[in-house]
Amino acid sequence: MIRNVRCRKSKLWYRPRMRNRPTKSTAPQAVHVVPHGSGWAVSKPDVAGEGNVHPTRSEALRAAEDSLRTQGGKLRVKERGGRWRESFTIGRSGFARISAVEGIHLPGDMEKHLRELDRQGLSPEDRLKAIMRKLGK
């Protein structure tokens, strides 16, 4: 908390400026997939509770990857034996920033098509098939 300070010369009260303001955390978000009873739970480490529980590991992994799709982050999977496996996803926003620096841009109609695919919530495989249909391959 910043407190008001009294100036020695003018005897006026003022609030000093913060020179090193805390910035928004740039640390990548993390999502954990852990065994939970007979199923698998998808949760964030900083949130209490087990999160969403899925009957199979593949469904839990797909849900975790979907949550990381736009912003990116770290996916940690705890195997039934207790070992952790990690992977990192750049995410679409990070990839867009990298592409902008490199001078790579999508045509407007393709951006619109990709947003429509996001709205539909397709799996990565179905998304790839739809893109290939549009491009005629």
Long-range contacts (C-beta under 8 A, 24 or more apart in sequence): 28-71, 28-72, 28-73, 28-74, 28-88, 29-68, 29-71, 29-72, 29-73, 29-74, 30-73, 30-74, 30-75, 30-76, 31-64, 31-67, 31-68, 31-73, 31-74, 31-75, 31-76, 32-64, 32-76, 32-77, 32-78, 33-57, 33-60, 33-61, 33-64, 33-75, 33-76, 33-77, 33-78, 34-77, 34-78, 35-78, 35-79, 35-80, 42-67, 62-123, 65-89, 65-124, 66-121
